[in-house]
Amino acid sequence: MSGGTFAILSFNSPANPVAMALSQWRGGLSGARWIDPDQYHVTLRFFGDVDRACARMLDDMLAQAFHPVFTLKIAGLRIFG
């Protein structure tokens, strides 16, 4: 699979209060590449390039994961790449 496989925490829609707050920070950074607010997410784990069978297994395992609502505090910003 190209691009790698990730586990993410998604904010689902631009109407989400987290996505709305983050979108206010867009702009003002020369060279920054911004994505649409409905694509905002936090990467929890990068698994790398895996085959389809492994990706399906990861999808099945992560689909069983459940956690009630929780508070997330963003304490900083880092870059990669």
Secondary structure, 3 states (H helix, E strand, C coil): CCCCEEEEEECCCCCCHHHHHHHCCCCCCCCCCCCCHHHCEEEEEEEECCCHHHHHHHHHHHHCCCCCCCCCCCCCCCCCC
